[in-house]
Amino acid sequence: MSANDPHRAGLFPHRHLLGIEGLQPHEILGLLDRADQAVEVSRQVEKIRPVLRGRTQINLFFEASTRTQSSFEIAGKRLGADVMNMQVAASSVKKGETLIDTAATLNAMHPDILVVRHHAAGCAVHLLARKVDCSVINAGDGQHEHPTQALLDALTIRRHKGKIARLTIAICGDILHSRVARSNIILLNALGARVRVVAPSTLLPSGIDRMGVEVFRDMKEGLKGADIVMMLRLQRERMNGAFIPSVREYYRFYGLDAEKLAYAKDDALVMHPGPMNRGVEIDPAVADGPQSLIREQVEMGVAVRMAVLEALAAHLPNH
Ligand code: CP
């Protein structure tokens, strides 16, 4: 079956991946199944599976990234694409070129896939998708969504626990500013998990209780019986004003150390999307400890991005 076989296109009937919202559970599971195969490919000496040979992928990151940008580059190259990382800091964006003009300029170069990270929540990536002819992947837009992060988290969980449904998953920390939390809540609910959020009131968005989660303000209560403890970075760069009394107090009440982890199940696993603030939301001994999946999440990131690129490849026109 070729990458743009109509049957394959039917398995993931979307030209873009702008968020987890709007995806059907079977589409999510299909991407996870593809990603499982990509893990095997990535662990071989010969890692190239050229379903994107001759295609051009542009990575356009308006916000800093280590994991997402590098794994999209590796994923594209493993699928045979020509990958261009646009250096936004050294581009004409710095001379005042608008997002739309940047999009039109890149569109004129006939890319096949545009991977975009932007600070504007819920609008910039969607606007771009309407303005270009190619497929667009959201690599994180402000506090809105980070769909490939949620997919790689789900893949990591499923590979360890064998399922997502009926697991108790506690997402802890700066929920308010987190696109990772939002995408994970949507995805984990879609796949039947019991999702909890644990945070001080100041770091909980209004209306969070309407997202199908149980809300806790105390780590002991929130972690009790949890299968997965997902810690989030305190996003100080998105904070205007005092959301926490001090980092020291935040760590005391919400930082994950061995004592708090002991409230969860004995076989609970610890996750963090990265980058971590060690000693702020997580004790280094837990981050590097036997229950941590944090490094494995990075490996799954490449596999999930290969799966997403491959799924979208099925919709690229045959020239
Ligand atoms: N998790 C994540 O998005 O990491 P980066 O910001 O390094 O891409």
py3Dmol code that shows the C-alpha trace and the ligand (Angstrom):
import py3Dmol

protein = """\
ATOM      1  CA  MET A   1       0.000   0.000   0.000  1.00  0.00           C
ATOM      2  CA  SER A   2       1.534   3.340  -0.999  1.00  0.00           C
ATOM      3  CA  ALA A   3       1.550   6.418   1.239  1.00  0.00           C
ATOM      4  CA  ASN A   4      -1.212   8.073  -0.767  1.00  0.00           C
ATOM      5  CA  ASP A   5      -3.381   5.032  -1.263  1.00  0.00           C
ATOM      6  CA  PRO A   6      -7.083   6.064  -0.936  1.00  0.00           C
ATOM      7  CA  HIS A   7      -7.625   3.321   1.678  1.00  0.00           C
ATOM      8  CA  ARG A   8      -4.863   4.743   3.867  1.00  0.00           C
ATOM      9  CA  ALA A   9      -6.260   8.257   3.434  1.00  0.00           C
ATOM     10  CA  GLY A  10      -9.593   6.943   4.757  1.00  0.00           C
ATOM     11  CA  LEU A  11      -7.901   5.709   7.945  1.00  0.00           C
ATOM     12  CA  PHE A  12      -7.011   9.298   8.865  1.00  0.00           C
ATOM     13  CA  PRO A  13      -9.368  11.522   6.878  1.00  0.00           C
ATOM     14  CA  HIS A  14      -7.753  14.862   7.792  1.00  0.00           C
ATOM     15  CA  ARG A  15      -5.413  16.965   5.674  1.00  0.00           C
ATOM     16  CA  HIS A  16      -4.048  18.811   8.740  1.00  0.00           C
ATOM     17  CA  LEU A  17      -3.393  17.960  12.373  1.00  0.00           C
ATOM     18  CA  LEU A  18      -4.362  21.132  14.243  1.00  0.00           C
ATOM     19  CA  GLY A  19      -5.444  19.581  17.523  1.00  0.00           C
ATOM     20  CA  ILE A  20      -6.698  16.472  19.290  1.00  0.00           C
ATOM     21  CA  GLU A  21     -10.136  18.092  19.479  1.00  0.00           C
ATOM     22  CA  GLY A  22     -12.158  16.756  16.578  1.00  0.00           C
ATOM     23  CA  LEU A  23     -10.294  13.464  16.238  1.00  0.00           C
ATOM     24  CA  GLN A  24     -12.281  10.253  16.654  1.00  0.00           C
ATOM     25  CA  PRO A  25     -11.007   7.592  19.092  1.00  0.00           C
ATOM     26  CA  HIS A  26     -10.349   5.144  16.227  1.00  0.00           C
ATOM     27  CA  GLU A  27      -8.268   7.800  14.419  1.00  0.00           C
ATOM     28  CA  ILE A  28      -6.171   8.332  17.563  1.00  0.00           C
ATOM     29  CA  LEU A  29      -5.730   4.578  18.001  1.00  0.00           C
ATOM     30  CA  GLY A  30      -4.783   4.253  14.323  1.00  0.00           C
ATOM     31  CA  LEU A  31      -2.016   6.834  14.792  1.00  0.00           C
ATOM     32  CA  LEU A  32      -0.777   4.993  17.899  1.00  0.00           C
ATOM     33  CA  ASP A  33      -0.684   1.710  15.954  1.00  0.00           C
ATOM     34  CA  ARG A  34       1.327   3.367  13.180  1.00  0.00           C
ATOM     35  CA  ALA A  35       3.642   4.859  15.809  1.00  0.00           C
ATOM     36  CA  ASP A  36       4.261   1.411  17.322  1.00  0.00           C
ATOM     37  CA  GLN A  37       5.560   0.353  13.896  1.00  0.00           C
ATOM     38  CA  ALA A  38       7.683   3.494  13.664  1.00  0.00           C
ATOM     39  CA  VAL A  39       9.314   2.615  17.007  1.00  0.00           C
ATOM     40  CA  GLU A  40      10.481  -0.661  15.455  1.00  0.00           C
ATOM     41  CA  VAL A  41      11.783   1.134  12.350  1.00  0.00           C
ATOM     42  CA  SER A  42      13.629   3.682  14.518  1.00  0.00           C
ATOM     43  CA  ARG A  43      15.339   0.942  16.536  1.00  0.00           C
ATOM     44  CA  GLN A  44      16.820  -0.662  13.417  1.00  0.00           C
ATOM     45  CA  VAL A  45      20.202   0.225  11.966  1.00  0.00           C
ATOM     46  CA  GLU A  46      18.499   1.137   8.640  1.00  0.00           C
ATOM     47  CA  LYS A  47      15.882   3.705   9.679  1.00  0.00           C
ATOM     48  CA  ILE A  48      14.664   5.077   6.344  1.00  0.00           C
ATOM     49  CA  ARG A  49      11.092   4.313   5.219  1.00  0.00           C
ATOM     50  CA  PRO A  50      10.785   6.670   2.257  1.00  0.00           C
ATOM     51  CA  VAL A  51       7.039   7.402   2.100  1.00  0.00           C
ATOM     52  CA  LEU A  52       7.863  11.127   1.863  1.00  0.00           C
ATOM     53  CA  ARG A  53      10.617  10.841  -0.741  1.00  0.00           C
ATOM     54  CA  GLY A  54      10.560  13.927  -2.977  1.00  0.00           C
ATOM     55  CA  ARG A  55       8.388  15.844  -0.485  1.00  0.00           C
ATOM     56  CA  THR A  56       9.376  19.062   1.278  1.00  0.00           C
ATOM     57  CA  GLN A  57       8.702  19.627   4.978  1.00  0.00           C
ATOM     58  CA  ILE A  58       9.235  23.062   6.516  1.00  0.00           C
ATOM     59  CA  ASN A  59       9.531  23.419  10.297  1.00  0.00           C
ATOM     60  CA  LEU A  60       8.433  26.913  11.298  1.00  0.00           C
ATOM     61  CA  PHE A  61       8.923  27.492  15.021  1.00  0.00           C
ATOM     62  CA  PHE A  62       8.079  30.940  16.404  1.00  0.00           C
ATOM     63  CA  GLU A  63       8.703  29.656  19.953  1.00  0.00           C
ATOM     64  CA  ALA A  64      11.712  27.806  21.371  1.00  0.00           C
ATOM     65  CA  SER A  65      11.824  24.026  21.176  1.00  0.00           C
ATOM     66  CA  THR A  66      14.302  21.216  21.670  1.00  0.00           C
ATOM     67  CA  ARG A  67      12.251  18.006  21.588  1.00  0.00           C
ATOM     68  CA  THR A  68       9.451  18.851  19.152  1.00  0.00           C
ATOM     69  CA  GLN A  69      11.511  20.559  16.474  1.00  0.00           C
ATOM     70  CA  SER A  70      14.365  18.048  16.480  1.00  0.00           C
ATOM     71  CA  SER A  71      12.025  15.059  16.504  1.00  0.00           C
ATOM     72  CA  PHE A  72       9.954  16.463  13.620  1.00  0.00           C
ATOM     73  CA  GLU A  73      13.197  16.938  11.695  1.00  0.00           C
ATOM     74  CA  ILE A  74      14.367  13.401  12.439  1.00  0.00           C
ATOM     75  CA  ALA A  75      10.909  11.971  11.700  1.00  0.00           C
ATOM     76  CA  GLY A  76      10.713  13.746   8.333  1.00  0.00           C
ATOM     77  CA  LYS A  77      14.189  12.582   7.357  1.00  0.00           C
ATOM     78  CA  ARG A  78      13.450   8.989   8.403  1.00  0.00           C
ATOM     79  CA  LEU A  79      10.509   9.129   5.987  1.00  0.00           C
ATOM     80  CA  GLY A  80      12.710  10.459   3.193  1.00  0.00           C
ATOM     81  CA  ALA A  81      11.477  14.098   3.129  1.00  0.00           C
ATOM     82  CA  ASP A  82      13.656  17.116   2.451  1.00  0.00           C
ATOM     83  CA  VAL A  83      13.366  18.992   5.743  1.00  0.00           C
ATOM     84  CA  MET A  84      14.024  22.711   6.104  1.00  0.00           C
ATOM     85  CA  ASN A  85      14.165  24.294   9.561  1.00  0.00           C
ATOM     86  CA  MET A  86      13.331  27.928   9.097  1.00  0.00           C
ATOM     87  CA  GLN A  87      15.356  30.111  11.462  1.00  0.00           C
ATOM     88  CA  VAL A  88      12.559  32.440  12.592  1.00  0.00           C
ATOM     89  CA  ALA A  89      14.940  34.501  14.761  1.00  0.00           C
ATOM     90  CA  ALA A  90      17.020  35.260  11.654  1.00  0.00           C
ATOM     91  CA  SER A  91      14.083  35.618   9.242  1.00  0.00           C
ATOM     92  CA  SER A  92      12.111  38.557   7.870  1.00  0.00           C
ATOM     93  CA  VAL A  93       9.596  38.003  10.699  1.00  0.00           C
ATOM     94  CA  LYS A  94      12.110  40.057  12.705  1.00  0.00           C
ATOM     95  CA  LYS A  95      11.709  42.879  10.139  1.00  0.00           C
ATOM     96  CA  GLY A  96       7.969  42.924  10.760  1.00  0.00           C
ATOM     97  CA  GLU A  97       6.730  40.514   8.074  1.00  0.00           C
ATOM     98  CA  THR A  98       3.291  39.263   9.098  1.00  0.00           C
ATOM     99  CA  LEU A  99       2.349  35.666   9.657  1.00  0.00           C
ATOM    100  CA  ILE A 100       0.129  35.718   6.565  1.00  0.00           C
ATOM    101  CA  ASP A 101       2.896  37.147   4.362  1.00  0.00           C
ATOM    102  CA  THR A 102       5.350  34.620   5.791  1.00  0.00           C
ATOM    103  CA  ALA A 103       2.859  31.862   5.011  1.00  0.00           C
ATOM    104  CA  ALA A 104       2.287  33.144   1.453  1.00  0.00           C
ATOM    105  CA  THR A 105       6.043  33.360   0.878  1.00  0.00           C
ATOM    106  CA  LEU A 106       6.653  29.813   2.052  1.00  0.00           C
ATOM    107  CA  ASN A 107       3.585  28.581   0.154  1.00  0.00           C
ATOM    108  CA  ALA A 108       5.087  29.896  -3.082  1.00  0.00           C
ATOM    109  CA  MET A 109       7.986  27.457  -2.581  1.00  0.00           C
ATOM    110  CA  HIS A 110       5.510  24.521  -2.777  1.00  0.00           C
ATOM    111  CA  PRO A 111       6.148  22.764   0.525  1.00  0.00           C
ATOM    112  CA  ASP A 112       4.131  19.611   1.161  1.00  0.00           C
ATOM    113  CA  ILE A 113       4.008  19.825   4.945  1.00  0.00           C
ATOM    114  CA  LEU A 114       4.363  22.783   7.289  1.00  0.00           C
ATOM    115  CA  VAL A 115       5.054  22.096  10.982  1.00  0.00           C
ATOM    116  CA  VAL A 116       4.229  25.208  13.004  1.00  0.00           C
ATOM    117  CA  ARG A 117       4.736  26.318  16.606  1.00  0.00           C
ATOM    118  CA  HIS A 118       3.315  29.716  17.463  1.00  0.00           C
ATOM    119  CA  HIS A 119       2.591  31.638  20.657  1.00  0.00           C
ATOM    120  CA  ALA A 120      -0.958  32.686  19.615  1.00  0.00           C
ATOM    121  CA  ALA A 121      -3.422  30.230  21.138  1.00  0.00           C
ATOM    122  CA  GLY A 122      -5.984  28.673  18.852  1.00  0.00           C
ATOM    123  CA  CYS A 123      -5.726  31.053  15.904  1.00  0.00           C
ATOM    124  CA  ALA A 124      -2.306  31.391  14.200  1.00  0.00           C
ATOM    125  CA  VAL A 125      -1.877  27.753  13.195  1.00  0.00           C
ATOM    126  CA  HIS A 126      -5.518  27.503  12.083  1.00  0.00           C
ATOM    127  CA  LEU A 127      -5.181  30.713  10.062  1.00  0.00           C
ATOM    128  CA  LEU A 128      -2.036  29.386   8.394  1.00  0.00           C
ATOM    129  CA  ALA A 129      -3.794  26.159   7.488  1.00  0.00           C
ATOM    130  CA  ARG A 130      -6.410  28.218   5.610  1.00  0.00           C
ATOM    131  CA  LYS A 131      -3.794  30.259   3.748  1.00  0.00           C
ATOM    132  CA  VAL A 132      -1.467  27.549   2.413  1.00  0.00           C
ATOM    133  CA  ASP A 133      -1.974  24.700  -0.027  1.00  0.00           C
ATOM    134  CA  CYS A 134      -0.054  22.108   1.969  1.00  0.00           C
ATOM    135  CA  SER A 135      -0.746  20.076   5.112  1.00  0.00           C
ATOM    136  CA  VAL A 136      -0.193  21.869   8.424  1.00  0.00           C
ATOM    137  CA  ILE A 137       0.745  20.270  11.742  1.00  0.00           C
ATOM    138  CA  ASN A 138       0.312  22.139  15.013  1.00  0.00           C
ATOM    139  CA  ALA A 139       3.544  21.736  17.010  1.00  0.00           C
ATOM    140  CA  GLY A 140       2.119  23.753  19.927  1.00  0.00           C
ATOM    141  CA  ASP A 141       0.052  26.946  19.826  1.00  0.00           C
ATOM    142  CA  GLY A 142       0.179  29.065  22.957  1.00  0.00           C
ATOM    143  CA  GLN A 143      -1.933  27.604  25.739  1.00  0.00           C
ATOM    144  CA  HIS A 144      -4.270  25.895  23.270  1.00  0.00           C
ATOM    145  CA  GLU A 145      -3.064  22.498  21.967  1.00  0.00           C
ATOM    146  CA  HIS A 146       0.039  20.361  21.484  1.00  0.00           C
ATOM    147  CA  PRO A 147      -1.473  17.354  19.722  1.00  0.00           C
ATOM    148  CA  THR A 148       1.691  15.361  18.993  1.00  0.00           C
ATOM    149  CA  GLN A 149       2.731  15.657  22.663  1.00  0.00           C
ATOM    150  CA  ALA A 150      -0.572  14.110  23.767  1.00  0.00           C
ATOM    151  CA  LEU A 151      -0.190  11.355  21.174  1.00  0.00           C
ATOM    152  CA  LEU A 152       3.342  10.517  22.290  1.00  0.00           C
ATOM    153  CA  ASP A 153       2.214  10.517  25.926  1.00  0.00           C
ATOM    154  CA  ALA A 154      -0.622   8.120  25.085  1.00  0.00           C
ATOM    155  CA  LEU A 155       1.772   5.890  23.130  1.00  0.00           C
ATOM    156  CA  THR A 156       4.182   5.778  26.076  1.00  0.00           C
ATOM    157  CA  ILE A 157       1.376   4.916  28.511  1.00  0.00           C
ATOM    158  CA  ARG A 158      -0.138   2.253  26.251  1.00  0.00           C
ATOM    159  CA  ARG A 159       3.199   0.535  25.688  1.00  0.00           C
ATOM    160  CA  HIS A 160       3.655   0.205  29.468  1.00  0.00           C
ATOM    161  CA  LYS A 161       0.137  -0.400  30.720  1.00  0.00           C
ATOM    162  CA  GLY A 162      -1.259  -2.152  27.626  1.00  0.00           C
ATOM    163  CA  LYS A 163      -4.284   0.185  27.537  1.00  0.00           C
ATOM    164  CA  ILE A 164      -5.509   3.700  28.253  1.00  0.00           C
ATOM    165  CA  ALA A 165      -9.141   2.974  29.177  1.00  0.00           C
ATOM    166  CA  ARG A 166      -9.930   2.981  32.897  1.00  0.00           C
ATOM    167  CA  LEU A 167      -6.431   4.058  33.943  1.00  0.00           C
ATOM    168  CA  THR A 168      -6.335   6.829  36.533  1.00  0.00           C
ATOM    169  CA  ILE A 169      -4.093   9.587  35.231  1.00  0.00           C
ATOM    170  CA  ALA A 170      -3.216  12.583  37.412  1.00  0.00           C
ATOM    171  CA  ILE A 171      -1.994  15.662  35.523  1.00  0.00           C
ATOM    172  CA  CYS A 172      -0.292  17.918  38.048  1.00  0.00           C
ATOM    173  CA  GLY A 173       1.006  21.463  38.180  1.00  0.00           C
ATOM    174  CA  ASP A 174       0.547  24.452  35.901  1.00  0.00           C
ATOM    175  CA  ILE A 175      -2.662  23.364  34.170  1.00  0.00           C
ATOM    176  CA  LEU A 176      -3.643  26.976  33.418  1.00  0.00           C
ATOM    177  CA  HIS A 177      -0.817  27.698  30.970  1.00  0.00           C
ATOM    178  CA  SER A 178      -0.444  24.184  29.565  1.00  0.00           C
ATOM    179  CA  ARG A 179      -1.342  23.190  26.005  1.00  0.00           C
ATOM    180  CA  VAL A 180       0.001  19.748  26.940  1.00  0.00           C
ATOM    181  CA  ALA A 181      -2.620  19.408  29.689  1.00  0.00           C
ATOM    182  CA  ARG A 182      -5.426  20.494  27.354  1.00  0.00           C
ATOM    183  CA  SER A 183      -4.499  18.080  24.545  1.00  0.00           C
ATOM    184  CA  ASN A 184      -3.939  15.253  27.021  1.00  0.00           C
ATOM    185  CA  ILE A 185      -7.279  15.815  28.747  1.00  0.00           C
ATOM    186  CA  ILE A 186      -9.118  15.645  25.407  1.00  0.00           C
ATOM    187  CA  LEU A 187      -7.222  12.582  24.204  1.00  0.00           C
ATOM    188  CA  LEU A 188      -7.274  10.610  27.454  1.00  0.00           C
ATOM    189  CA  ASN A 189     -11.002  11.241  27.890  1.00  0.00           C
ATOM    190  CA  ALA A 190     -11.626  10.142  24.302  1.00  0.00           C
ATOM    191  CA  LEU A 191      -9.870   6.849  25.062  1.00  0.00           C
ATOM    192  CA  GLY A 192     -11.745   6.256  28.321  1.00  0.00           C
ATOM    193  CA  ALA A 193      -9.177   7.149  30.996  1.00  0.00           C
ATOM    194  CA  ARG A 194     -10.135   8.658  34.359  1.00  0.00           C
ATOM    195  CA  VAL A 195      -8.422  12.017  34.235  1.00  0.00           C
ATOM    196  CA  ARG A 196      -7.574  14.115  37.290  1.00  0.00           C
ATOM    197  CA  VAL A 197      -5.952  17.515  37.482  1.00  0.00           C
ATOM    198  CA  VAL A 198      -4.032  18.537  40.595  1.00  0.00           C
ATOM    199  CA  ALA A 199      -2.989  22.162  41.086  1.00  0.00           C
ATOM    200  CA  PRO A 200      -3.386  25.230  43.268  1.00  0.00           C
ATOM    201  CA  SER A 201      -6.513  27.247  42.412  1.00  0.00           C
ATOM    202  CA  THR A 202      -4.395  29.964  40.779  1.00  0.00           C
ATOM    203  CA  LEU A 203      -3.069  27.470  38.206  1.00  0.00           C
ATOM    204  CA  LEU A 204      -6.441  25.984  37.231  1.00  0.00           C
ATOM    205  CA  PRO A 205      -8.326  27.499  34.259  1.00  0.00           C
ATOM    206  CA  SER A 206     -11.926  28.496  34.885  1.00  0.00           C
ATOM    207  CA  GLY A 207     -14.309  25.866  33.585  1.00  0.00           C
ATOM    208  CA  ILE A 208     -11.776  23.041  33.951  1.00  0.00           C
ATOM    209  CA  ASP A 209     -14.438  20.935  35.701  1.00  0.00           C
ATOM    210  CA  ARG A 210     -16.438  20.993  32.455  1.00  0.00           C
ATOM    211  CA  MET A 211     -13.607  19.225  30.610  1.00  0.00           C
ATOM    212  CA  GLY A 212     -14.451  15.831  32.099  1.00  0.00           C
ATOM    213  CA  VAL A 213     -11.779  15.813  34.804  1.00  0.00           C
ATOM    214  CA  GLU A 214     -11.782  15.448  38.582  1.00  0.00           C
ATOM    215  CA  VAL A 215     -10.197  18.505  40.176  1.00  0.00           C
ATOM    216  CA  PHE A 216      -7.886  18.292  43.201  1.00  0.00           C
ATOM    217  CA  ARG A 217      -5.944  20.999  45.000  1.00  0.00           C
ATOM    218  CA  ASP A 218      -4.024  18.599  47.205  1.00  0.00           C
ATOM    219  CA  MET A 219      -1.347  16.218  45.892  1.00  0.00           C
ATOM    220  CA  LYS A 220      -2.082  13.517  48.476  1.00  0.00           C
ATOM    221  CA  GLU A 221      -5.738  13.317  47.456  1.00  0.00           C
ATOM    222  CA  GLY A 222      -5.068  13.744  43.753  1.00  0.00           C
ATOM    223  CA  LEU A 223      -2.377  11.081  43.527  1.00  0.00           C
ATOM    224  CA  LYS A 224      -4.170   8.469  45.633  1.00  0.00           C
ATOM    225  CA  GLY A 225      -4.522   5.332  43.495  1.00  0.00           C
ATOM    226  CA  ALA A 226      -3.108   6.955  40.340  1.00  0.00           C
ATOM    227  CA  ASP A 227      -1.598   4.728  37.623  1.00  0.00           C
ATOM    228  CA  ILE A 228       0.179   7.625  35.933  1.00  0.00           C
ATOM    229  CA  VAL A 229       1.497  10.857  37.440  1.00  0.00           C
ATOM    230  CA  MET A 230       2.065  13.415  34.720  1.00  0.00           C
ATOM    231  CA  MET A 231       3.956  16.473  35.940  1.00  0.00           C
ATOM    232  CA  LEU A 232       3.874  19.789  34.101  1.00  0.00           C
ATOM    233  CA  ARG A 233       6.426  22.569  33.871  1.00  0.00           C
ATOM    234  CA  LEU A 234       5.715  25.751  35.770  1.00  0.00           C
ATOM    235  CA  GLN A 235       5.513  28.124  32.759  1.00  0.00           C
ATOM    236  CA  ARG A 236       6.881  31.268  34.306  1.00  0.00           C
ATOM    237  CA  GLU A 237       7.378  32.862  30.866  1.00  0.00           C
ATOM    238  CA  ARG A 238       3.564  32.912  30.392  1.00  0.00           C
ATOM    239  CA  MET A 239       2.815  34.360  33.856  1.00  0.00           C
ATOM    240  CA  ASN A 240       1.977  38.013  34.419  1.00  0.00           C
ATOM    241  CA  GLY A 241       1.697  38.426  38.162  1.00  0.00           C
ATOM    242  CA  ALA A 242       2.022  36.178  41.188  1.00  0.00           C
ATOM    243  CA  PHE A 243       0.479  32.751  40.604  1.00  0.00           C
ATOM    244  CA  ILE A 244       2.441  31.073  43.415  1.00  0.00           C
ATOM    245  CA  PRO A 245       3.689  32.488  46.737  1.00  0.00           C
ATOM    246  CA  SER A 246       7.253  31.301  46.039  1.00  0.00           C
ATOM    247  CA  VAL A 247       9.049  28.526  44.172  1.00  0.00           C
ATOM    248  CA  ARG A 248      10.071  27.023  47.498  1.00  0.00           C
ATOM    249  CA  GLU A 249       6.463  26.764  48.695  1.00  0.00           C
ATOM    250  CA  TYR A 250       5.291  25.491  45.322  1.00  0.00           C
ATOM    251  CA  TYR A 251       7.852  22.702  45.461  1.00  0.00           C
ATOM    252  CA  ARG A 252       6.876  21.866  49.043  1.00  0.00           C
ATOM    253  CA  PHE A 253       3.183  21.453  48.200  1.00  0.00           C
ATOM    254  CA  TYR A 254       3.190  20.462  44.509  1.00  0.00           C
ATOM    255  CA  GLY A 255       6.707  19.282  43.631  1.00  0.00           C
ATOM    256  CA  LEU A 256       6.781  15.534  42.996  1.00  0.00           C
ATOM    257  CA  ASP A 257       9.200  13.846  45.377  1.00  0.00           C
ATOM    258  CA  ALA A 258       9.366  10.243  46.617  1.00  0.00           C
ATOM    259  CA  GLU A 259       7.058  10.995  49.528  1.00  0.00           C
ATOM    260  CA  LYS A 260       4.256  12.341  47.325  1.00  0.00           C
ATOM    261  CA  LEU A 261       4.790   9.670  44.660  1.00  0.00           C
ATOM    262  CA  ALA A 262       4.141   7.052  47.359  1.00  0.00           C
ATOM    263  CA  TYR A 263       0.470   8.223  47.446  1.00  0.00           C
ATOM    264  CA  ALA A 264       0.027   6.800  43.926  1.00  0.00           C
ATOM    265  CA  LYS A 265      -0.128   3.073  43.116  1.00  0.00           C
ATOM    266  CA  ASP A 266       3.055   1.085  43.760  1.00  0.00           C
ATOM    267  CA  ASP A 267       3.500   0.553  40.027  1.00  0.00           C
ATOM    268  CA  ALA A 268       2.634   4.149  39.102  1.00  0.00           C
ATOM    269  CA  LEU A 269       4.708   5.686  36.333  1.00  0.00           C
ATOM    270  CA  VAL A 270       5.984   9.253  36.179  1.00  0.00           C
ATOM    271  CA  MET A 271       5.884  11.430  33.083  1.00  0.00           C
ATOM    272  CA  HIS A 272       6.882  14.976  32.160  1.00  0.00           C
ATOM    273  CA  PRO A 273       6.730  16.519  28.660  1.00  0.00           C
ATOM    274  CA  GLY A 274       9.923  18.495  29.223  1.00  0.00           C
ATOM    275  CA  PRO A 275      11.727  20.740  29.565  1.00  0.00           C
ATOM    276  CA  MET A 276      11.813  20.089  33.316  1.00  0.00           C
ATOM    277  CA  ASN A 277      12.403  22.572  36.092  1.00  0.00           C
ATOM    278  CA  ARG A 278      14.262  20.222  38.426  1.00  0.00           C
ATOM    279  CA  GLY A 279      13.602  21.111  42.044  1.00  0.00           C
ATOM    280  CA  VAL A 280      10.527  23.175  41.072  1.00  0.00           C
ATOM    281  CA  GLU A 281       7.858  20.714  39.894  1.00  0.00           C
ATOM    282  CA  ILE A 282       9.889  17.520  40.232  1.00  0.00           C
ATOM    283  CA  ASP A 283      12.666  16.131  42.412  1.00  0.00           C
ATOM    284  CA  PRO A 284      15.637  15.042  40.247  1.00  0.00           C
ATOM    285  CA  ALA A 285      15.664  11.699  42.118  1.00  0.00           C
ATOM    286  CA  VAL A 286      12.112  11.020  40.855  1.00  0.00           C
ATOM    287  CA  ALA A 287      12.779  12.398  37.358  1.00  0.00           C
ATOM    288  CA  ASP A 288      15.735  10.021  36.978  1.00  0.00           C
ATOM    289  CA  GLY A 289      14.284   7.219  39.114  1.00  0.00           C
ATOM    290  CA  PRO A 290      12.998   3.743  38.214  1.00  0.00           C
ATOM    291  CA  GLN A 291       9.364   4.853  37.785  1.00  0.00           C
ATOM    292  CA  SER A 292      10.226   7.626  35.324  1.00  0.00           C
ATOM    293  CA  LEU A 293       9.284   7.373  31.624  1.00  0.00           C
ATOM    294  CA  ILE A 294      10.631  10.808  30.750  1.00  0.00           C
ATOM    295  CA  ARG A 295      13.445   9.672  28.444  1.00  0.00           C
ATOM    296  CA  GLU A 296      11.166   7.158  26.783  1.00  0.00           C
ATOM    297  CA  GLN A 297       8.667   9.918  26.032  1.00  0.00           C
ATOM    298  CA  VAL A 298      11.367  11.550  23.912  1.00  0.00           C
ATOM    299  CA  GLU A 299      11.887   8.351  21.901  1.00  0.00           C
ATOM    300  CA  MET A 300       8.118   8.015  21.404  1.00  0.00           C
ATOM    301  CA  GLY A 301       8.075  11.600  20.151  1.00  0.00           C
ATOM    302  CA  VAL A 302      10.002  10.647  17.024  1.00  0.00           C
ATOM    303  CA  ALA A 303       7.746   7.644  16.391  1.00  0.00           C
ATOM    304  CA  VAL A 304       4.513   9.602  16.813  1.00  0.00           C
ATOM    305  CA  ARG A 305       5.727  12.354  14.499  1.00  0.00           C
ATOM    306  CA  MET A 306       6.650   9.747  11.890  1.00  0.00           C
ATOM    307  CA  ALA A 307       3.135   8.312  12.256  1.00  0.00           C
ATOM    308  CA  VAL A 308       1.481  11.715  11.848  1.00  0.00           C
ATOM    309  CA  LEU A 309       3.624  12.666   8.840  1.00  0.00           C
ATOM    310  CA  GLU A 310       2.861   9.321   7.232  1.00  0.00           C
ATOM    311  CA  ALA A 311      -0.876   9.690   7.888  1.00  0.00           C
ATOM    312  CA  LEU A 312      -0.911  13.141   6.274  1.00  0.00           C
ATOM    313  CA  ALA A 313       1.203  11.896   3.366  1.00  0.00           C
ATOM    314  CA  ALA A 314      -1.804   9.871   2.274  1.00  0.00           C
ATOM    315  CA  HIS A 315      -3.541  13.178   1.427  1.00  0.00           C
ATOM    316  CA  LEU A 316      -0.710  14.780  -0.534  1.00  0.00           C
ATOM    317  CA  PRO A 317      -1.485  15.173  -4.218  1.00  0.00           C
ATOM    318  CA  ASN A 318       0.388  12.986  -6.674  1.00  0.00           C
ATOM    319  CA  HIS A 319       2.234  15.398  -8.901  1.00  0.00           C
TER     320      HIS A 319
END
"""
ligand_1 = """\
8
CP
N 7.561 18.958 25.195
C 7.946 19.919 24.341
O 7.159 20.445 23.576
O 9.279 20.210 24.398
P 10.004 21.323 23.498
O 9.467 22.652 23.926
O 11.477 21.141 23.812
O 9.693 21.035 22.067
"""
view = py3Dmol.view(width=600, height=400)
view.addModel(protein, "pdb")
view.setStyle({"model": 0}, {"cartoon": {"style": "trace"}})
view.addModel(ligand_1, "xyz")
view.setStyle({"model": 1}, {"stick": {}})
view.zoomTo()
view.show()
